[in-house]
Amino acid sequence: MNDQSDSHKSLQCAHFVNDESSSYLVAPMCDQGLGSISAVPQVLVAEYSSAVWARSCHAKKVDAELNNACRIVTGQLRPTTLPLLYRTAGIAPPDIVRQTHGSTEKHKQETDLRHPLFDHSYPRARLKSRKSFRTVESVQPDQDASHRLELWNTWDNTTNEAIQPPKEQLPSGRELQRKDWVTLNRARAKDVWWLEQWTGKIKKISVREYTITSKESKRAGEELHFNYLAHGAKNIEANALVTIDGQSTVSRFGSTKNYGKALGKSILFYDAQRSGKLPANNPIPWRGDSNLDDCVPGGWHDAGDHVKFGLPLSSAATILGWSLVQFKDGYEKSGQLDQMYDMMKWVYDYFLLAWKPWKQELNVQVGDGKKDHGFWGRPEDMHMERPCKYVSTKEPGADIAGGTAAAMAAGSVAYKDKDRAYANLLLKRAKSLYSFAKRYRGVFTGGIPFYKSSGDADEMCEAAMWLYKATGNTRYLSDAKQFVDLNLPWYFGWDDKRLSCQAMLYEATKEGKYKTAVENYFRSWFPGGDLKYTPCGQAWRAKWGSNRYAGNSAFMAIMAAEMGIQADKYRKWAVEQINYILGDNKHNGGCFSFEIGYGDKFPQNPHHRGASCPNRPASCSTAQMNAAGPSPQILNGALVGGPDADDGYQDKRKDYIHNEVALDYNAGFHGALAGIAHLEKSGQLPATNNKCPCNEYH
């Protein structure tokens, strides 16, 4: 197949009709219906070298006064189904072909002396009574453009008469040879190559994706129309997913957010936080080996500094591991599964080194917080003393020990189908660490004033539940029931795992008291509850890391929905909170992503030492903290603290309240992205209604 034999394939007319309760597709010439996520109108094309031109229209009632975008995502191009092939190309169905061939053969037997029935010695010769396949003249691709345009403009929306040739020009069955029939139905797999469109602006996103933006504003009740042609190779059918963005029902047809891309960026953030000797496949070019003399090498730096704090580290690892267990298909859909396993093994290896069961000792901190914060530079250039702190039989710390046991137990579940031996090792260490923590209760105080724990029961409950999930041993379930606190948590995060324990207990037991506790939490978080909402719709818990609170709760909302708790409501709210973070806000003119590297507008000056430093061998010091202009390095995937209660935000490196990054900031946001990718793949992505929608697709 070459470029000279292109056919111009066009999408048929499809009319999207939306109201508050339903979305459906009306396709006059297609038996295809609307799937749970997207409408897939089939392209009606002739399966031979001539072109077929047809009007294509997509209309949707809009419910707001705004410009709208229509995104077209082509699927793989497949052969036209035979019933459509007959009707579109004017080819006789097989029964007519067989009847015609039978009549022809009978005529030959009765009249052709060379036929073998006559049993004579004349040499056989190639029969030439059949004509070659004749194409339809009225739709030949060599017709001038004005004629094709005339066909386009005169096409009737209810029929395809304008593209059908006169009946006398249709080929009869006997003119179709067997080799032609085989050729016509041979499977193809090519992409739509380009689009022609007259009523909007087209932007090519990828080989299979285009954004068409309306040039007109539409008021409520008006219809938005896009007319276009898709150009592809001959003998193929363009299978297109058409989505109309910017409405309250947008998610039935897709989203302007690329959740898989955002998820991949978040993985890069955790890779940028690595401490120790980096592997050969290190994806962060400005990072190198660091802190090689630590008492426990490896792990992740906590935030914009270089301390390794056990409580937020284990909390983040547990959330991330949970997302891998629950939403593995979301990582697969996003093309990030291998990267996620690689990312998580780095921290699991660190936990395996940190816990020494033969000594009954767990390392819970590396580095001095105050001294570390007095240093501004690259982690590769740190040569200060980095003291280590432990919990042991003499220095209890069941909060961090329980949290670390939960993280390793979650890791064992995540790895059981990938690396059974590694999963068994994680589980063995998690069991022994849990037993240690259960025997030596109490909170670790050596890290004060950083990450002061309010108690250890929530971590112990979470650890017990993960060990129950990993082993099925009801002893752990009984422990969790003893540890659980059904009171209303203020938030879900590094110091309060009550919500996750309540949810996991409901999943395991289906007891109403646990479900009620989960519902009470989200009742307090949803509009009309205890939280303030910003003008653009973020659930705003506190000024220090507002994105972290919203992201963590969004993750838990998706988890609760997976457990059957008010699924539609919780999913919708969660997606809206993540959409706010990814651009559905008004900062900097709108479409501002609080995740660095996602979209066209994102923070340029995060409070992060390594990212503020220029490439080596240039020096890096406190001067970089105060330097103007964007950071020399892009800290891809990092989620900054977030806006104030009025959606206000200043991109200043020194503002560690709103512009710092941290392991626990990304954790719930990251898990929610995986959950939304899972919803996309399973056809459960809900309709959303963000107050400050961004219609740009990234």
FIPA-871604 format. One record per residue: residue in one letter; x, y, z of N, C-alpha, C in turn. Coordinates in steps of 0.2 Angstrom, whole numbers, plus 5000, padded with zeros to 4 digits. Example, Ala and Ser with C-alpha at 12.3 -4.5 7.8 and 13.67 -1.06 7.14 Angstrom:
% FIPA-871604
A506649725039506249785039506649845039 S506449895035506849955036506450005039 
***
This chain:
% FIPA-871604
M500449945000500050005000500450065000 N500350114996500750174995500350234996 D500650294997500350354998499850374992 Q500050354986499650374980498950344980 S498850284984498250254984497850264990 D497950324993497550344999496750344997 S496350335002495650345002495550405007 H495050445006494850495011494250465015 K494350445021493850415025493550465029 S492850465030492550515034492050485039 L492050515045491650495050490850505048 Q490450465049489750475048489450525053 C488850545051488450595056488250555062 A488450585068488250565074488050625079 H487550615082487250675086487250655093 F487650685097487650675105487050715108 V486650685112486150715115486250705123 N486250755127486450745134485850785138 D485650745143485250785148485550765155 E485250775160485550765167485550695169 S485250655165485150585167485450535162 S485550555156485850505151486250535146 S486650495142487050515137486950455132 Y486850475126486750415121486950445114 L487050395109487250415103486650395098 V486550435093486050415088486450415081 A486550355078486950345072486550315067 P486250355062485750325058486050275053 M486650265052486850205048487350155051 C487350155058487750115062487450075067 D487550015068487249975073487549985080 Q488150015080488550025086488150065090 G488250055097487950095102488450135106 L488250165111488750205115488950165121 G489650155121489950115127489850155133 S490150125139490050155145490550225145 I491050225141491450285141491450325135 S491350295129491450335123490950315118 A490750355114490450335108490950315102 V490850265098491350245093490950235087 P490850295083490450295077490950255072 Q490650215068491050175063491150215056 V491650215053491750245047491450205041 L491050235037490850195031491250215025 V491650165023492050175017492050125012 A492150135006492250085001492950045002 E492949985002493549945003493949934996 Y494049984993494449984987494650054985 S495050064980495450124979495050184978 S494450184977494050244976493950284983 A493750344983493650384989492850384990 V492750384996492050394998491950455002 W491550505001491450565004490750565008 A490750585014490150585017490150645023 R489650675024489550725029489650695036 S490050725040490050705047489950755052 C489450745056489350805061489250775068 H489450815073489450795080489150855084 A488550845087488250905091488150885098 K488250935102488050925109487750985112 K487250975116486951035119487451055125 V487651115125488051145130487651175136 D487951175142487551195147487951255151 A488351285147488751345150488951385144 E489051455146489251495141490051495140 L490251465135491051455135491251425128 N491851435127492151395121492151325122 N492151285117492151215119492651175114 A492851125117493351085113493151015111 C493250985106493050915104493750885102 R493850825106494450795105494250725102 I494650715096494550655092495150605094 V495050545096495550495097495450435092 T495850425088495650365083495950305086 G495550255085495750185087496150155082 Q496250095082496650055077496150055071 L496350055065495950055059495849985057 R495149965056495049895055494649885049 P494549825046494149825040493449835041 T493149865036492449885037492049815037 T491549815041491149755042490749745035 L490649675034490349655027489749695025 P489249695030488649725028488649795026 L489149835030489249905028489649905021 L490049855020490449855014490049845008 Y489549805008489049795002488749855001 R488449885006488049945005488450005003 T488950015006489350075004489750074998 A490050014996490450004990489949984984 G489349964985488949944980489149874978 I489349834982489549764980489049714982 A488849674977488349624978488449574984 P488049564988488149514994488249444991 P488549404995488849334993488249294989 D487649294992487149254989487049274982 I487049334980486949364973487549344969 V488149344972488749324969488749254967 R488549214972488549144970487949124965 Q487449154965486949144960487149164953 T487449224953487749244946488249194944 H488749174948489249134946488949064944 G488449044947488148984945487848984939 S487449034937487149044931487749054925 T488249084927488749094922489149024920 E489248984926489548924925489048874921 K488448874922487948834919487948854911 H488048914910488048944903488648914899 K489248914903489848894900489748814898 Q489548784903489448704902489048694896 E488548734895488048714889488348744882 T488748794882488948824876489748824874 D490148814879490848814878491148744876 L491348734870491548664868492248644872 R492548694874493148674878493048654885 H492448654887492248634894492448564895 P492748534901492848464902492248424901 L491648444902491048394901491048364894 F491248404890491248384883491748334881 D492248324886492748264885493148264878 H493348324876493748324870494448344871 S494848344866495548354867495848424866 Y495348474865495648534865495948564871 P496548594870496948614876496548674880 R496648664886496248714890496548784890 A496148834890496448904890496148944895 R496448994897496149044903495449074900 L494949064904494349094903494349164904 K494149204899494149274899493449304898 S492949274901492349294900492149344906 R492549344911492349384917492749454916 K492449504918492749574918493149584924 S493649624924493949644930493449684935 F493649694941493249734946493249804943 R492649834943492549904941492349944947 T492750004947492650044953492050094951 V491850134956491250174955491550244953 E491250264947491550324944491350384948 S490750384951490550454954490950464960 V491350424963491750444969492450424968 Q492750434962493450424961493850474964 P494450464967494850514970495150564966 D495150554959495450604955494950654952 Q494350654955493850704953494050774956 D493850824953494150884956493850904963 A494150954966493950964973493350994973 S493151034968492451074968491951024968 H491950964964491450914964491450884971 R491950864974491950834980491650874986 L491750944985491450984990490750994989 E490550984983489850994981489450934984 L489750874983489450814986489450824994 W489950854997489950865004489350905006 N489350965003488851015005488150995003 T488050944999487350924997487150865000 W487550845005487350775008486750785012 D486350735012485750735017485950705023 N485750735029485950705035485550645037 T485050625033484650565035484850505031 T485150515025485350465021486050475018 N486250425014486950435011486850435004 E486250455001486150454994486650494990 A486950544993487350594989488050554988 I488250504992488850474990488750404987 Q488150384986488050324982488050344974 P488350294970488350304963487650284960 P487450304954486850284951486850214951 K486250184951486150114951486450074945 E486450114939486750074933487450074934 Q487750114938488550104939488750054944 L488250024948488549974953488749914949 P489349884952489549824949489149764950 S489049724946488649664947489149614950 G488749554953489149504957489649474952 R489549464946489949424942490549464940 E490649524941491149564940491649564946 L491549534951491949534957492349464957 Q492949464956493349404956493549384963 R493649324964493849294971494449334974 K494949344970495549374973495449454975 D494949484971494749554973494349544980 W493949494981493549494987494049484993 V494549434992494949424997495349494999 T495549524994495949584995495549644999 L494949644997494449695000494349685007 N494449625010494249605017494949585021 R495449605018496149595021496149645027 A496349615033496449665039496949715038 R496849775040497349825040497449855047 A497949895048498049925054498449985053 K498150035051498550105050498150155054 D498450215054498150275058497850315053 V497350355056497050415052497650465051 W497750485046498350525044498250605046 W497750625044497550695046496850715045 L496650765047495950785047495850855044 E495250855040495050925037494450945041 Q494451005043493951035047493851115045 W493251135045493151205043492851245048 T492651225054492251265059492651275065 G493251245066493651255072494351245071 K494751255076495451255076495751185078 I496151155073496351085075497151085077 K497251055083497951045085498050965086 K498550945083498750875083499150865089 I498850815094499150805100499650745099 S499450695095499850635094499650605087 V499950545086499750515079499050495079 R498750485085498050465085497550515089 E497850575090497450615094497450685091 Y496850715091496850785088496350825093 T496450885094495950935098495650975093 I495050985092494651025088494351075093 T494551145092494251195097493751235093 S493151245095492651285092492851355092 K492751395086492951465085492351505087 E491851475090491251515092491051505099 S490751545103490551535109489751515109 K489551475113488951445113488551455119 R487951475119487551485125487151425127 A486951425133486551365136485951355131 G485951285129485351265125485551265118 E486151295116486351295109486751235107 E486851215101487151155099487851175096 L488351135098488951135095489151085090 H489251105084489351065078490151065076 F490351005074491051005071490950955065 N491150975059491150945053491850925051 Y492050865050492750855048492750785044 L493350785040493450725037494150695040 A494150625040494750595042495150565036 H495750575035496050545029496550485031 G496450435028496850375030497050335024 A497250275024497450235019496850195016 K496850165010496350135008496250065011 N495650035010495549965013495549965020 I495450025023495450025031494850065033 E494650055039494150095042494350135048 A494250195048494450235054493950235060 N494150205065493750195071493950255076 A493450295077493650355081493250365087 L493550385092493250405098493150475099 V492550505099492450575099492250595106 T492550645109492450675115492250745115 I491850775118491650845119491850865126 D492350905127492550925133492250995135 G492251005142492051065145491351075148 Q491051015148490351015150490350975157 S489750975160489650935166489650865165 T489550845159489550775157490150755153 V490650785153491250775149491550705150 S491550685156491850625157491550555154 R490950565152490650505148491050505142 F491350555139491650555133492350555133 G492650565139493350575140493550635145 S494150655145494350705149494850745146 T494950805148495450845146496150835150 K496050795155496650785159496950715157 N497650715157498050655155498250625161 Y497850585165498050555171498650515171 G498750475166499250435165499950465165 K499950525161500550565161500650595167 A500150625171500250645178500550595182 L500350535182500550475186501250465185 G501450465178502150455177502650505179 K502350565179502750625182502850615189 S502350595193502450585200502950525202 I502950475198503550425199504250455198 L504250505194504950535193505150575199 F504650605202504750645208505050595214 Y504750535215505050495220505750475218 D505850465211506550445209507050505210 A506750565210507250625211507350625219 Q506950595223507150595230507550535233 R507850495228508250445230508850465234 S509050425239509650435242510050375241 G510750375242511150315241511550315234 K511750255232512050245226511550235221 L511450275216510950265211511050215206 P510550185203510650135198510850155191 A511050115187511250135180510650165176 N510050145178509450165174509150235178 N509550265182509250325185508950375180 P508350395180508050435175508050505176 I508450525182508450595184509150625182 P509350655177510050675174510350715179 W510050755183510450805188510550775195 R510350715196510450675202511050625201 G511450625207511950575207511950535214 D512450495215512550465221512550515227 S512250495233512350545239512250505245 N512550535250512450505257512650425257 L513250415254513450345254513650315261 D513850355265514050335272513450335277 D512850345275512350335280512350265283 C512050265290512050205293511550155290 V511050185287510650145282510550175276 P510950155271510950185264510250175260 G510150215255509550215251508950255254 G508350235252507750265254507650335250 W507150375253507050435250507150495254 H507350545252507450605256506650635257 D506550665262505950685265505550735260 A505850785259505550845256506050885252 G506050955253506550995250507250985253 D507250945259507850935263508150865261 H508550845266508850775264508850725270 V508450745275508350695281507850635278 K507950585282507550525280507150515287 F506550535287506050525293505650465292 G505650425297505350355296504550365296 L504250405300503550405300503250435293 P503350485290503050505284503350465278 L503950435279504150385274503750325273 S503650295279503250235279502550245277 S502250305279501550325278501450325270 A501950365267501950375260501950305256 A502450265259502550195255501950155256 T501550155262500950115262500450135257 I500350205257499850225252500050205245 L500650215243500850205236500850125235 G500950085240500950015239500249995238 W499750025242499050005242498750025235 S499050075232498750095225499050045220 L499650015221499849965217499449905217 V499249885223498849825224498149835221 Q497849895223497149905221497049925213 F497549965211497449995204498049975199 K498249905200498749885195498549895188 D497949885186497749895179497749975177 G497750015182497850085181498550105179 Y499050075182499750085180499850045174 E499549995172499649955166499350005160 K498750035161498450075156498850135155 S499250165160499650225159500350205157 G500450145156501150125154501650135159 Q501450135166501950145171502050085176 L501850025174501849975179502549955181 D502949945176503649925177504049985181 Q503950045179504250105183503950105190 M503350085191503150095198503450035202 Y503449975200503849925203504549945205 D504849975200505549995201505650045206 M505150095206505150145211505050125218 M504550075219504350045226504950005228 K505249965224505749925227506349965230 W506450025228506950065231506850075239 V506150085240506050105247505950035251 Y505649985248505649925251506349895253 D506849905249507449885250507749915257 Y507549985257507750025263507449995269 F506849985269506549955275506849885277 L507049845272507349785274507949795277 L508349845276508949865279508849895286 A508349935286508249975292508049925298 W507649875297507449835302507849775303 K508149765309508649715310508249665316 P507949615314507549575319508049545324 W508649525322509049485326509249535332 K509249605331509449645336508849685339 Q508249665336507649705338507749775338 E507949795332508049875332507849895325 L507549955325507249985318507550055318 N507950065312508150135311507550175309 V507450235312506850275311507050345308 Q507650365308507850425306508550425304 V508750465298509450475296509550545295 G509950585299510050655298509750695304 D510050745305509850795310509350855307 G508750855308508350905305508550975305 K508750995311508951065311509651085307 K510151035308510751045304510651045297 D510250995295510050985288509751045285 H509251075289508951135286509351195286 G509951195289510451245289510851245283 F510751185279511251175273510751185267 W511051225262510651235256511151215250 G511051155247511451135242511251065239 R511651035235511450965232511550915238 P511150865238511250805242511950775240 E512150775234512850745232513450785235 D513250845238513850885241513850885248 M513350845251513250845259513850805262 H514250835266514750795270514650805277 M514150825280514050835287513850775290 E513950765296513750705300513050695300 R512850635299512050625298511950565304 P511750595310511650545315511050495314 C511050445316510450395316510050385322 K509450375322509050365327508650295327 Y508550265332508250195332507650185337 V507250145336506750115341507050045342 S506950025349507149965351506749935357 T506949885360506649865366506749915372 K507249955372507350005377507050075375 E506950085368506750155365506150135361 P505550125364504950105359504750155354 G504450135349504150175344503650135339 A503150115342502650075339502350115333 D502350175334502050215328502450205322 I503050215322503450205316503550135314 A503650095319503750015318503049995315 G502550015318501849985315501850015308 G501950075307501950105300502350065295 T502950055297503450015293503249945291 A502949915296502649845295502149845290 A501649895291501149905286501349915279 A501949955278502149965272502449905269 M502849865273503149805270502649755269 A502049745273501549695271501149715265 A501049785264500749805258501249785252 G501849795253502349775247502349705246 S502249665251502249585250501649575245 V501049605246500449595242500549615235 A500849675235501049705228501449665224 Y501949625227502449595224502349515223 K501849495226501749415226501649385219 D501449425214501349395207501949415203 K502349455206502949485202503549445204 D503749445210504349415213504149375220 R503949315219503649285225504149275231 A504849265229505349265235505449335238 Y505449385234505449455237504849465241 A504249445239503649465243503649425249 N503949365249503949325255504449355260 L504949385258505449415262505149475266 L504749515262504449575264503949555270 L503549505268503049475273503349455279 K503949415279504249385285504449445289 R504749495286505049555290504449595293 A503949595289503349635292503049605298 K503049535298502749495303503149505310 S503849505309504249515315504249585317 L504249635313504149695315503549715319 Y502949685316502349695319502349665326 S502649605327502649575333503049615338 F503649645336504049685340503649755342 A503249785337502949845339502349825344 K502049775343501449755347501649745354 R502249715355502549705362502849765365 Y503149815361503449875364503049935361 R502449945365502050005362502350065365 G502050125361502350185363502550225356 V502550295357502750335351503450355352 F503750365346504450385345504450465346 T504950485351504950555352505650585350 G506050545348506750575346506750615340 G506150625336506150665330505850735331 I505650745337505350805339505850865338 P505650925335504950945333504650925326 F505050875323504850855316504450795317 Y503850795314503350745313503250705320 K502950745324502750725331502150685330 S502150625333501650575332501150585338 S500450575336499950585341499750515344 G500050465342499850395345500050345340 D500050285342500250225338499650175336 A499050185339498550135338498350135330 D498350195327498150195320498650155316 E499350165317499850125313499750055315 M499650035321499549965323498949935319 C498449975319497849945316497949935308 E498249985305498449975298498849925297 A499449915301499849855300499449785301 A499049785306498649725307498249705301 M497949755298497449745292497849725286 W498449755285498849735279499149665280 L499349645286499549575287498949525287 Y498349545288497749505287497649495279 K497749555276497649545268498149505265 A498749505268499349465265499349395267 T499049375273499049305276498349275276 G497849315277497249285278497149265285 N497649275290497549245297497149295301 T496549265303496049305307496349335313 R496949315316497249345322497349415321 Y497649435315497749505313497149545313 L496549515310495949545309495649565316 S495749515321495549525328495949585331 D496549585330497049635332496749705330 A496649715323496449775320495749795324 K495349755325494649775328494849805335 Q495349785338495549805345495849875344 F496249885339496649945338496150005335 V495649985331495350035327494950095332 D494950155330494650205333494150235328 L493450235330492950245325492750325326 N493150365329493050435330493150465323 L492950525322493050565316493750595315 P494150575310494850595310494750675307 W495250705309495350775306495550775299 Y495950725297496250715290496550645290 F496750625284497050565283497750585280 G498250555284498950575282499450535286 W500050565286500650535289500550525297 D500150555300500050555308499350525309 D498850515305498250485306497950435301 K498050375302497750325298497150295300 R496750325304496150295306495650285301 L495650325296495150325290495350255286 S495950245285496150185281495950125284 C496050125291495950065295495150055295 Q494750105296494050095296493850065289 A494150095284493950075277494149995276 M494749985278494949915277494549865281 L494349885287493949845291493249835288 Y492949885285492349875282492449825276 E492949835272493049795266493049725269 A493349705274493449635277492849615280 T492449655283491949625288491249645285 K491149705281490549725279490149745285 E490449765291490049785297489849855296 G489249875298488949945296489349995300 K489649985306489950035310490550065307 Y490850015303491450045299491250085293 K490750065290490550105284490250175287 T489950175292489650235295490250285297 A490850255299491350295301491650325295 V491750285289491950315283491550365280 E490850355280490450405278490450465282 N490550465288490550525293491150565291 Y491750535289492250575287492150615281 F491850585276491750615269491150665270 R490650655274490150695276490450765278 S490950755282491250815285491750855280 W491950815275492350845269491950875264 F491350845262491050865256490650935258 P490550965252490151035253489551025258 G489551075262489051075267489251045274 G489951025274490150995280490651045284 D491151015286491551055291492151095287 L492251085281492851115277492551175273 K493051225273492951275268493151255261 Y492851275256493051265249493251335246 T493751325242494051385238493551405233 P493551465230493051485225493051435219 C493651405217493651355212493551285214 G493451275220493151205222493651165226 Q494251185228494651135232494351135239 A494351065241494251055248494851075252 W494751135256495351165259495351155266 R495851105269495851095276496351135279 A496851155277497351195280497851225276 K498151285278498651315273499251285272 W499551235276500151205275500051145271 G500151145265500051085261499351065259 S498951115257498251105256498151055250 N498551045245498550995240498650925243 R499050925248499150855251498550835254 Y498150875258497550855261497050835256 A496950875251496450855246496650795242 G497250785241497450725237497350665241 N497550665247497450605251496750585252 S496350635253495650615254495350595247 A495550625242495350595235495550525234 F496150505236496350435236495850395240 M495750415246495250375250494550375248 A494350425245493650425242493650375236 I494150365232494150315227494150245230 M494550235235494650175238493950155241 A493650205245492950185248492450165243 A492450205237492050185231492150115229 E492750095228492950025226492649975231 M492549995237492249955242491449955243 G491249995238490449995237490150055242 I490550095244490250155248490150215244 Q489450225242489250285238489750295232 A489850245228490350245223490250305218 D489650325216489650375211489850445214 K489550455220489650525223490450535225 Y490750475228491450485230491850485224 R491750455219492150455213492150525210 K491550555209491550615206491850675210 W491850665217492150715221492950705220 A493150645221493850635220494150655214 V493850645208494050665202494050745201 E493550775204493550845204494150875208 Q494350845214494850875218495550865214 I495650805211496250795207496250845201 N495650855197495650905192495850975194 Y495650995200495851055202496651065203 I496951015205497651015206497951015199 L497650985194497950975187497751035183 G497451085185497251135181496551175181 D496151135184495451165185495451225190 N495851275190495851325194495951395191 K495951445194496051515190496751545191 H497151515194497851545195498151555188 N498551605188498951625182498451615175 G497851645176497451635170497051575169 G497151525174496851465173497251405170 C497051345171497451285168498151285171 F498251305177498851305181498951235185 S499451195183499551135187499951145193 F499751115199500151115205500651055205 E500551015200501050965199501650985194 I502250995196502751015192502850975186 G502951005180503050965174502450945170 Y501850955173501250935169500950995166 G500750995160500451055157500951105155 D500651165153501051215150501251265156 K500851265161500951315167500951275173 F501551275177501651245183502151285187 P502251265194502751305198503451295195 Q503751355195504451355193504951355198 N504751375205505251385210505051345216 P505051275216504851245222505351245227 H505151245234505651245239505951175239 H506551165236506851105235507551125233 R508051095238508751115237509051095230 G508951025229509250995223509051025217 A508451045216508151075210508351145209 S508551175214508751245214509451255212 C509851205211510551205210510751195202 P511151235200511351225193511751165192 N511851145186512251085184512951095187 R513251035189513951035191514351045186 P514951075187515251095193515151155196 A514651195194514451255197514251245204 S514451295208514251295215513551305217 C513351275223512651285225512651305232 S512351355234512351375241511651415242 T511651455248511051485250510851535245 A511351565241511151605236510651585231 Q510651515230510151485225509451485229 M509451485235508751495238508451555237 N508851605237508551675236508651705228 A508851655224508951675217508251685214 A508251735209507651745205507651705199 G507051695196506951655190506851585192 P506651545187506451475188507051435190 S506951375194507451335196507851305190 P508451295190508851265185508651195183 Q508351155188508151085186507351085187 I507051045183506351035183506250975188 L505850985193505750935198505050895196 N505150865190504550835187504150795192 G503450805192503050765196502950785203 A503350835206503250855213502550895213 L502250885219501650915220501750975226 V501751035224501851085229501351095234 G501451125239500951135245500251155243 G500251205239499551225236499351295238 P498751315236498451375236498251395243 D498051465244497751485250496951465250 A496651495255495851475255495551515249 D495851565246495451595241495751585234 D496051525233496451505227497051545225 G497251585230497851625229498551585230 Y499051595226499651555226500251605223 Q500751595227501351635224501951585223 D502251585217502751535216503451565218 K503551555225504151585228504551525231 R505151515230505551465233505651465240 K505651525243505651535250505051515254 D504451515251503851505254503751425255 Y504051395260503951325261503251305263 I502851355265502151335267501751315261 H501751355256501351345250501751305244 N502451305244502851285239503351235240 E503351205246503751145247503451085244 V503851035243503650975241503850915246 A503550865246503650815251503450745249 L503650695252503450625250502750615252 D502450645258501750635259501350675255 Y501550735252501150775248500950735242 N501450695239501250665233500850605234 A500950565240500750505240499950495238 G499550525242498850515240498650545233 F498950595231498850625224499050565219 H499650535220499850485216499350425216 G499150405222498750345222498050365219 A497850425219497150445216497250445209 L497850465206497950465199497850395196 A498150345200498150275198497450255198 G497050275203496350255204495950285198 I496050345196495650375191495850335184 A496550315183496650285177496350215177 H496250185183495850125183495150135181 L494850195184494150205182494050215174 E494550245171494550255164494550195161 K495050145163495050085159494450035160 S494150045166493550005168492850035166 G492950095163492350125160491850155166 Q492250175171491850205177492050275179 L492350305174492550375175491950425176 P491850455181491150495182491150555178 A490550585177490550655175490750705181 T491050755179491250805184490950875182 N491050915187490750985186491251035190 N491851035188492251085191492051155190 K492151205195491951275194492451315190 C493051295189493451335185493851285180 P493451255175493751205171494251225166 C494751185165495251195160495151145154 N495051165148494851125143495551105139 E496051125141496751105137496951035139 Y497151005134497250935135498050925135 H498350895140499050885140499250815140 
***
